[in-house]
Amino acid sequence: MEKELQKRIFSSLVFVPISLFFIIKGAYFFNFFILICLAVSIYEWNHMSNKKEYKIPGIIFLILSFYSAFFFRNEFYGDYLYFIIILFICIFTDIGGYTFGKFFKGPKLTKISPKKTYSGVVGGYLFSIIFITLFFNNLDFISELTKIEVTPQELSFENFILTIYVSTASQLGDIIVSFFKRKSNIKDTGKIIPGHGGLLDRIDGMIFAYPAAYLLYKILI
């Protein structure tokens, strides 16, 4: 288990900075990056759902999901602040769920995803709330780092609710992808990321969080 955790940490230390580079650079850098991620995701889904009735609907959903991520990076208010927020809510939800689940264990949440526990759900919410609080408390530093002009502000009730909403979508995404993996009789969607498995294993929450946030934007705006 310790060796597996070391692999996860190492992969994250490599994968996250590379992803941030393409996200922050934007333009054709980001477009190239997201197209590669979409292609890998479709390949993994196609391999997992081969000859299954949910193959085509899954591919359509992935295309719509990646479009919503593209929207938040390139078209939402002219900057990528909320793309970063959604991304890191998902990351810290995953970290919190993994940490609390391993440390506190406790009752299982669902048979669909045997590793998911109620303590992991609480950890996912707690870590995402801690992240968003630190994020808004350090907007000056983040603005200087990312070169985005951000008006200093405190964490609003709306952004707090957004955090819970996105974290919930991320956790549901994890469970839903686990459900299809069990239906397909596989443990991981691939082997591209040591300690995590396939790309879909890493971004299962994100591919639901971005469409959920996009849907909320369309309802409210």
Secondary structure as GFF3:
##gff-version 3
##sequence-region A 1 221
A	DSSP	alpha_helix	2	25	.	.	.	ID=ss1
A	DSSP	alpha_helix	27	48	.	.	.	ID=ss2
A	DSSP	alpha_helix	55	74	.	.	.	ID=ss3
A	DSSP	alpha_helix	81	104	.	.	.	ID=ss4
A	DSSP	alpha_helix	118	137	.	.	.	ID=ss5
A	DSSP	alpha_helix	139	146	.	.	.	ID=ss6
A	DSSP	alpha_helix	157	183	.	.	.	ID=ss7
A	DSSP	alpha_helix	199	203	.	.	.	ID=ss8
A	DSSP	alpha_helix	206	220	.	.	.	ID=ss9
###
